[in-house]
Amino acid sequence: MPKRPLQTILCMLISVLIAGCGFALRGTASLPFETIYIQAPETSQFNLLLRRAIASGSTTRIVNDPKSAVASVILISELREKSILTLTNVGRVREFQLLYRISYRITDQAGLEVAPATEIALNRELTYSDQNTLAKESEENMLYRDMQNDAIQQLVRRLQILRPTTIAPTKSPS
């Protein structure tokens, strides 16, 4: 019986510490526009995941016509690179560096650039072993998916900081 009060106090102490550190779930993104158009290849995994992130994480509607969108995200390029990082003393690959890079720009309804061509580049290191080729291939794919998800989250955060004045310019009085 003496362990129960100690466990309860310990759990309460941990709860207070976690609550006091400012930890909170990310929640929904508040994008500064009502509609958005995404110009990317239909078969692109990035396109699908970006649409899903915006649709599920914000009140912004995704439209299929750029003329009816307040803002347009235009995917310029998406690139995966793999290079040798280190070699063993007999010349075999020990580590690879994986690079995932996207380039995009954002325009308003009139087609004017709100954000110029911008690049998000992420990299990860992958140890390699000849004995575990299939496992390392699976790990490589998982690392690329992780970088892709990270790039999408960065893009959504960058969309959040756009000012409505830069997206929908005010008309001058006539």
C-alpha positions in Angstrom: 0.0 0.0 0.0 2.8 2.6 0.6 3.7 2.4 -3.1 0.3 3.7 -4.3 0.6 7.2 -2.8 4.2 7.5 -4.0 3.2 6.5 -7.6 0.2 8.9 -7.5 2.4 11.8 -6.4 5.0 10.9 -9.0 2.4 10.8 -11.8 1.0 14.2 -10.6 4.5 15.7 -10.5 5.2 14.5 -14.1 1.9 15.9 -15.3 2.6 19.3 -13.8 6.0 19.4 -15.3 4.7 18.5 -18.8 1.9 21.0 -18.6 4.3 23.7 -17.4 6.8 23.3 -20.2 4.4 24.6 -22.8 3.8 21.4 -24.7 0.7 21.5 -26.9 -0.4 19.6 -30.0 0.0 21.5 -33.2 -3.7 21.8 -34.0 -5.0 23.3 -37.1 -3.2 25.7 -39.4 -4.8 29.1 -39.8 -4.0 30.0 -43.5 -4.7 33.6 -44.4 -6.9 32.8 -47.4 -10.2 30.9 -48.1 -9.2 29.1 -51.3 -6.0 27.7 -52.7 -5.0 26.1 -56.0 -2.1 23.6 -56.1 -0.3 23.2 -59.4 1.7 20.0 -59.2 1.7 16.7 -61.2 -1.5 14.7 -60.4 0.5 11.6 -59.7 2.9 13.3 -57.4 3.0 11.9 -53.8 3.9 15.5 -52.7 0.7 16.8 -54.3 -1.4 14.3 -52.6 0.2 14.8 -49.2 0.1 18.6 -49.5 -3.6 18.5 -50.4 -4.3 16.2 -47.4 -2.3 18.5 -45.0 -4.2 21.6 -46.1 -7.6 19.9 -46.2 -7.4 18.3 -42.8 -5.4 20.9 -41.0 -7.1 24.2 -42.0 -10.3 25.7 -43.1 -8.9 26.6 -46.5 -10.7 25.0 -49.5 -8.6 23.5 -52.3 -10.0 24.4 -55.7 -9.3 23.1 -59.2 -9.3 26.4 -61.0 -6.4 28.9 -60.4 -8.7 31.8 -61.3 -11.1 31.0 -58.5 -8.3 30.6 -55.9 -7.1 33.5 -53.7 -3.6 31.9 -53.8 -1.8 29.3 -55.9 1.1 27.1 -54.9 3.1 26.2 -57.9 5.5 23.2 -57.5 8.5 24.0 -59.7 10.6 20.9 -59.0 10.9 18.0 -56.7 14.2 16.2 -56.5 15.7 13.2 -54.7 19.5 12.8 -54.6 21.7 10.2 -53.2 25.5 10.6 -52.8 28.2 8.7 -51.1 29.2 10.2 -47.8 31.9 7.8 -46.5 33.8 4.7 -47.6 35.4 1.9 -45.7 39.1 1.3 -45.9 38.6 -1.2 -48.7 36.5 1.2 -50.8 33.0 0.0 -50.0 30.2 2.5 -49.2 29.6 3.0 -45.5 27.2 5.9 -45.5 25.0 7.7 -48.0 23.7 11.2 -47.8 20.1 11.5 -49.0 18.8 14.9 -50.2 15.2 15.8 -50.8 14.6 19.2 -52.4 11.4 21.0 -53.5 11.2 24.3 -55.2 7.9 26.3 -55.3 6.4 29.7 -55.7 3.2 31.3 -54.6 1.0 33.6 -56.7 -2.1 35.6 -56.0 -5.4 35.5 -57.9 -4.1 38.0 -60.5 -1.0 35.8 -61.1 1.4 38.1 -59.4 4.1 36.5 -57.2 3.4 36.7 -53.5 6.5 34.5 -52.7 9.2 34.2 -55.2 10.8 30.8 -56.1 11.8 29.3 -52.8 13.5 26.0 -52.1 13.2 23.7 -49.2 16.1 21.3 -48.9 16.4 18.5 -46.4 19.1 15.8 -45.9 19.5 12.6 -44.0 22.4 10.2 -43.5 21.9 6.5 -44.2 24.4 3.9 -43.0 24.8 1.1 -45.5 25.6 -2.6 -45.3 26.0 -5.1 -48.1 24.4 -7.8 -45.9 21.2 -5.8 -45.4 20.5 -4.5 -48.8 16.7 -5.0 -48.7 16.4 -3.5 -45.2 18.5 -0.5 -46.2 16.4 0.1 -49.3 13.3 0.1 -47.1 15.0 2.4 -44.7 16.0 4.8 -47.5 12.4 4.9 -48.7 11.2 5.6 -45.2 13.7 8.5 -44.8 12.6 10.0 -48.1 9.0 9.9 -46.9 10.0 11.5 -43.6 11.8 14.3 -45.5 8.7 14.8 -47.8 6.4 15.1 -44.8 8.8 17.5 -43.2 8.9 19.6 -46.3 5.1 19.7 -46.5 4.9 20.9 -42.9 7.5 23.6 -43.6 5.5 24.7 -46.6 2.3 24.9 -44.6 4.0 26.9 -41.9 5.3 29.3 -44.6 1.8 29.6 -46.1 0.6 30.6 -42.6 2.9 33.6 -42.3 1.7 35.2 -45.6 -0.1 38.5 -45.0 -3.6 38.8 -46.4 -2.5 42.2 -47.9 0.1 40.5 -50.0 -2.4 37.9 -51.2 -5.4 40.1 -52.0 -4.1 43.6 -52.8 -6.5 46.4 -51.9 -8.1 48.3 -54.7 -7.4 52.0 -54.9 -10.5 54.2 -54.5 -12.0 55.5 -57.8 
